[in-house]
Amino acid sequence: MDRKKCRRIVKNVSRLLFVQISEVLEEEIARENKVWERKWLARRSTHGGSALLLEELYAEDPAEYRACLRMSPECFDTLYDLIDNAIQRSDTMIRDAVPSRIKLEITLSFLATGNSYRNLQHLFRVSKAAISKFIPEVCDNIYLKLGDHIKVRNICNLFFIHLLWKIKKETCIER
């Protein structure tokens, strides 16, 4: 092989390598720019509803605390002690886990007010995705610990009553 041909081959291979290396670098840069947690959500421990509002109400105004969560501070502490270990997750290298206290506060706030996940996200600085995952988990754990003390209507009985009412209504209309 002559020298010119070798140079041309080396030049073409160099170009191809340069293009491939450039693509790999662009992918790495794009991957580094991915947001794992929005910055405003990361300030949960200093700016969130739990860190600001509920802590103040807990310490200064138990009546208003009860209005927010439909539970007294003492009752909250008792419930929290019961389910704390069951709902707490470990921190990862990527992000810190949502504290179990905040999970319980969000769940009780959701049950007490019916606020949307978006409103809860803004108040407590926890993502909607996380809220949608842990609310059922917290409710399940509350039911497991307090199942004997919680009265739940039998859905079958309610359905049966509804069916009877519907049949009675239809028979009255036919007459």
Buried (B, 14 or more C-beta within 10 A) or exposed (E): EEEEEEEEEEEEEEEEEEEEEEEEEEEEEEEEEEEEEEEEBBEBEEEBBBBEBBEEBBEEEEEBBBEBBBBBBEEBEEBBEBBBEBBEEEEEEEEEEBBBBBBBBBBBBBBBBEBEBEBBBBBBBBBBEBBEEBBEBBEEBBEEBEEEEEEEEEEEEEEEEEEEEEEEEEEEEEE
